[in-house]
């Protein structure tokens, strides 16, 4: 199946954007379906396992992902390896205008296992296709207002 890939430009330096995005304490601020994260703070590091509970419609879904890459301030990668819905997520931050602005690209692919084989194409992927651009707009607003 096709991945969901969206980009947005943010008027903040790449280092600030990357730092915010990879500090898990901020995840529920800018991702509307994320309701809980463990561990809940600190920058990502390779090998770390991250649990994210999401609300999709009336369902709560627990996902577990492993951090497989962190390359500050450019990119990070998480790979889902447990549960019925497994995400493969890659984020990049590109410097624009001599580092005064950034382009953030979020690339998400979803795979179902067990009951997730039905949920991913019917519920989860369509929901994510709509949510990812909204999440990026929320992220842009938070970072450009300086409240992050």
Residue, then its C-alpha position, 0 to 999 in steps of 0.5 A: x500500500x502507498x505511504x502517506x507523505x506530507x510536507x510543510x514549511x515552518x518559520x523556525x530554524x531546523x535545530x529548534x524544529x527537530x528538537x521539538x519533534x523528537x521530544x516525546x513530551x510534545x507528541x500529544x500537543x501536535x498529533x490529534x490522535x495521540x493521547x498518551x506516550x511512554x516514555x513521555x519525555x526526553x529526546x529520542x535515541x536509537x534502540x528506544x522503544x516507544x509506546x503510543x496510545x491513539x484514539x481513532x474514532x471510538x477505538x483506542x489503539x496501542x502501538x509500540x515502535x522502535x527508534x531505528x535512526x536519529x540524525x539531528x537535526x535532519x531525520x529520525x525513523x521509528x519502526x512498529x514491531x508489535x500489535x495489530x497496527x504497525x507503523x513505519x515512520x520517517x521524519x525529516x527536517x530540511x534547512x531553508x533560507x540559510x537555516x532560518x526556516x525549515x521544511x518538515x516532511x512526515x512519511x508514514x506507512x501502516x501495516x496490519x497484522x491479525x485484526x489490523x489487516x482489516x482495520x488498516x485499510x478500512x479505518x486507520x489509513x483513511x483516518x491518517x491521510x486526513x490527520x497528518x496534514x492537520x497535524x502539520x498545520x498544528x505543528x506549524x502554528x505551535x512552533x511559529x507562535x513560539x509557545x513550544 
